[in-house]
Amino acid sequence: MRTLDGRTASVSHVVSVRTHDVAVVKLNVPSTARVGQTIGVAVQVRNTRYDENVRVDLERSTPIGYVPVGSSTRPVPATDSGKTTSSVIDYTVTAEDLAVGKVSFRAVAELLDARGALPYDNELRSVPVKVA
């Protein structure tokens, strides 16, 4: 800012900006499974900003990449305590998984009513499940 007689001044303010963001923080899978067995893959999502509606897509590994196997949509409340919201998505182990000897999963969380500010933490991969 400059006055007519040449004096200048400036002002600064700290502005706090809160953005929408959720994170997939854990995938619970069994260590082993057998063909035909239905296992529940538990996906835990943490949210510290705003109450959100979140869709979690679950994909399984194949020799050529990941393919979709199911999804779950639910509200995920914001919490400061580090609590998570869990979704369980069922998967039935296949003969293709047996041929590979294992199967792993990838969970991807998507905000339905907003754009996530930090999308890199919206995805998590599981440890492999040994298929016998």
Secondary structure, 3 states (H helix, E strand, C coil): CECCCCCECCCCCCCCCCCCCEEEEEEECCCEECCCCEEEEEEEEEECCCCEEEEEEEEEEECCEEEEEEEEEEEECCCCCCCEEEEEEEEECCHHHHHHCEECEEEEEEECCCCCCCHHHCEEECCCEEEC
